Amino acid sequence: MALAIRLEHLIETGQITGQAGIARAAGVTRARVTQILNLNNLAPDIQQTVLAWADHPTEEIRLRESDLRHYSQVHSWEKQRRLFRKLLGGKKK
């Protein structure tokens, strides 16, 4: 999540030229860059939760980028929140 926010900032401030520039600099495909940047489409509260967990990981909940990738494609933040709560229900021990 933090990487997605940082990459978006680099593009917005002109420090790097678009997704292709990021892909070249990082040595990854543009498709992978798109996957990462799409995390910025998550509801703000989901982003905050993910960032907070990244700072204080627990054994109870371990999220991966791939867990969240699908939700970033959902246009309704309310639906994202429902899916996220469902995901968390399956992650808690």
C-alpha positions, -999 to +999 in steps of 0.1 A: +000+000+000+028+024+009+045+017-024+013+024-043+010+058-026+047+066-032+045+057-069+014+077-074+032+107-058+062+103-080+040+104-111+019+133-099+049+154-091+066+146-124+096+129-107+090+099-130+071+097-163+041+075-159+038+038-154+061+029-182+088+050-164+083+032-132+084-002-149+117+006-166+132+020-134+121-010-113+127-036-139+091-049-138+063-050-163+038-022-168+011-047-158+027-052-124+030-014-119-007-012-127-016-038-101+003-019-075-010+015-084-046+001-085-043-003-047-049+034-045-084+027-056-092+011-023-114+030+001-094+054+023-103+035+055-091+002+040-058+019+030-053+032+065-060-002+080-036-019+057-009+008+064-014+004+102-011-033+100+021-030+080+036-009+108+024-034+134+021-069+119+004-095+139+003-133+137-035-131+136-039-112+104-014-114+075-025-096+043-008-098+010-010-075-019-027-103-039-054-105-012-063-069-019-058-068-057-093-079-066-109-054-042-091-025-059-111-032-091-145-029-073-158+006-079-181+008-048-162+016-016-191+001+004-187-032-015-150-031-010-156-027+027-179-057+028-154-078+009-126-066+031-145-075+063-152-110+048-115-114+040-106-105+075-131-130+089-112-157+071-078-145+082-084-143+120-074-173+140 
